[in-house]
Amino acid sequence: MSSSGILALFIVCFCTSGRLWATATQVTYDNRAIIIDGKHRVLVSGSIHYPRSTTQMWPDLMKKSREGGLDAIETYVFWNAHEPARRQYDFSGNLDLVRFLKAIQDEGLYAVLRIGPYVCAEWNYGGFPVWLHNMPGIQMRTDNDVFKNEMQNFTTLIVDMVKRENLFASQGGPVILAQIENEYGNVMSSYGEEGKAYMNWCANMAQSLDIGVPWLMCQQDDAPEPMISTCNGWYCDQYQPRRSNIPKMWTENWTGWYKNWGGKDPHRTAEDLAFAVARFYQLGGTFQNYYMYHGGTNFGRSAGGPYITTSYDYDAPLDEYGNLNQPKWGHLKQLHDLLHSMEDILTTGNVSSVDLGDDSVWGTIYSNEGGSSCFLANVDQGTDKTINFQGINYTVPAWSVSILPDCQNVSYNTAKVSTQTSVMVKKANVAEDEPISLKWSWRPEMDDKTILLGKGDVTINQILDQKEAANDLSDYLFYMTSINLKKDDPVWSYNMTLRVKSSGQILHAFVNGELIGSQWSKNGGESFVFEQNVKLNHKKNTISLLSATVGFTNYGANFDLVPSGITGPVELIGYHGDDETVAKDLSSQKWSYKIGLEGLNQELYSSQSLKWQEDSFPVNRTLTWYKTVFKAPLGTDPVVVDLLGMGKGLAWVNGNSIGRYWPSFIAEGDCNLEPCDYRGSYDSSKCLSNCGHPTQRWYHVPRSFLNDTGDNTLVLFEEFGGNPSSVNFQTIAIGSACISAEENRKIELSCQGRSISAVKFASFGNPQGACGSFVKGFCEGSKDALSVVEKACVGQESCTIDVSEDTFSSTTCGDDVIKTLSVEAIC
């Protein structure tokens, strides 16, 4: 294959969902664009990871993505999910990759398949199966035959599966690009020459699979031909591929950021995100992908980190539940539509830069025989700039880009949002015969054989890493040993402690069947030392240590070697008079291991045969199971369960895991209560909220997990101790919609599936304030704006309004005032 990745293919077309598909589609590239069937494309893509949503959600997510102006859906492929045990595969349910790709095709979208198979993605262990770590002789992500054989086996499996279903574009399918490895350039130097050799092996192996579409290597500046290197980050406008014959591509434009337990809520404004996108295309970009466009939910134990929350909302244009995150979704849609209208000139036109006499202001002209299109950018972080461009004065707000498709009229400015802000609200469960409070039953977790007798499944004379001992079959692993202390033992004292070094997640310590204490790290990546007073007997004493993980490390050089569980030493400390201490190290004596918990092994979350207790109902009790029955909320709005009052644990609805919960973990620190300023470079520490509140209080329950009629079952395993009496189910829907738009625009208000019931505020002139606090200015149109908007919108699911004096009549604002319409509608 040539360096441009061109394949000669026959084209025979048929129509699917409004887009022309081919039995063989030629996908190639040059230094300006991805070329599909001879057409140079400006491609806008968005990441949706299929395991983080349910199959029921996929068609709606795809539809909203296409309506938002996307051309393609990008997804990772999750090795640990698909091969949980070596050579045992799972592609069922929301792991049905083929079905996901076909859903993309059915919606008339392309697909970008990031096979990896390392994904990072804040996913447990970066997507690697833990059994891989435990293979003899393995070294991961380097020039190691054991690892390369397993990686090639899985990559080939995925490629062959996609080929069998004719899903590569070269076969008429939606997949136009594929990726091997992921962000390896960030860590390659740590692996020395073996890292370089491994990177080259990855490229050769991928190319040998002959998929008929180009391969990507993101964050890999020295990717060998014909691999396409790409950029990831908040901003990629300054990125330039090292090879001149490949297009400028951005595989991850971070729409927000993920959230950690104990962390605040991150937010990236629509203005800044649009600024980053417009700058990228202004400076020669050809493909840009939002990471994430829909973040979704870390169901089960899929969240990595450690300490990544169950929610993976990511402040994405489609929120965790699949709702439009407005104004971000709409503001970007307007930008996408405009860029697509300029596609030919951006990918084939001549490009010239314009010196505007100010280092913070940039002008770019794209021109061809049909005309010209222009970008004016102001990268100053605080000052608006008035620019004379081709004899016309333009005011470009700070940290924004104006786009002039005809090089005369501004059609879009990234800092001027003219799409609605949707205020989402949670509503109480409305279901037939649903009681005000739920009725609970319970079961203890304690198993005397484990806790008191210290009997496990495997015994060995050393302390094992939790990845090695548990093989990622459970968050929970018991480390158990016993000791006989004689009176003349040097450590014996009436003042003794048990001291345990842990890898930095959670530890519960039991001595002779009694819980002596629990401890966890505020930061899941930091180790800690547990030490508690202990009373021992002059006979056999059993020590049972329950280690709980909250996602294995997923990123960084050699992240697979980061220790997990109890690292040791485990010591008895005897305190004698005059500050004398004696330590007795128990690390090398016989240890017994038991994976999981009794309730997990008995599948209490789905079993119908086991008995539960209803009397003597305990609260704030460690290691306790709770169960209740509820009715599904009426309607189709997304459902959440409010777990405020619980400590930390796992939750299931009708046997489906909705992930880990930890509402007792408070987001500490200070938050700026002022409105977020979009101006200036964004990072994950900017625009934070939710200080002093639970990191995550509400947990997504997909409608597909629920029985619309009859009873549903919620089961909670509570680890720290909590009170389920206030647990309840709610729905999430749009409560109100606000918009502010300058004149000479048409705006749309929508309640996203429900009717607009009232208009709380409307003013055309110079209204002030923000959504929820609009007030009239000193001038207005002569027509009552409230009446005009009510007539157009009340009772409608959506309405369109022409923001002009033709609609609202003349004002007394004067020519120096930019007239604006502000509206707040109630849904």
Buried (B, 14 or more C-beta within 10 A) or exposed (E): EEEBBBBEBEEEEEEBEEBEBBBBBBBBBBBBBBBBBEEBBBBBBBBBBBBBBBBEBBEBBBBBBBEBBBBBBBBBBBBBBBBBEEEEEEBEEBBBBEBBBBBBBBBBBBBBBBBBBBBBBBBBBBBBBBBBBBEEEBBBBBBBEBBBEBBBEBBBBBBEBBBEBEBBBBBBBBBBBBBBBBBBBBBBEEBEEBBBEBBBBBBEBBBEBEBBBBBBBBBBBBBBBBBBBBBBBBBBBEBEBEBEBBBBBBBBBBBBBBBBBBBBBBBBBBBBBBBBBBBBBBBBBBBBBBBBBBBBBBBBBBBBBBBBBBBBBBBBBBBBBBBBBBBBBBBBBBBBBBBBBBBBBBBBBEBEEBEBEEEBBBBBBBBEEEEBBBBBBBBBEEEEBEBEBEEEEBBBBBBBBBBBBEBEEBBBBBBBBBBBBBBBEBEEBBBEEBEEEBEBBBBBBBBEEBBBBBBBEEEEEEBBBBBEBBBBBBBBBBBBBBBEBEEEBEBBBEEBBBBBBBBBBBBBBBBBBEBBBBBBBEBBBEEBEBBBEBEBEEEEBBBBBBBBBBBBBBBBBBBBEBBBBBBBBBBBBBBBEEEEEBEBEBBEBEBBBBBBBBBBEBEBBEEEEEEEEEEEBBBEBBBBBBBBBBBBBEBEBBBBBBBBBBBBBBBBBBEBBBBBBBBBBBBEEEBEEEEBBBBBEBEBEBBBBBBEBBBBBBBBBBBEBBEEEEEBBBBBBBBBBBBBEEBBBBBBBBBBBBBBBBBEBEBBBBBBBEEBEEBEBBBBBBBBBEBEEBEBBEBBBEBBBBEBBBEBBBEBBBBEBBBBBEBBBEBEBEEEBEBBBBBBBBB
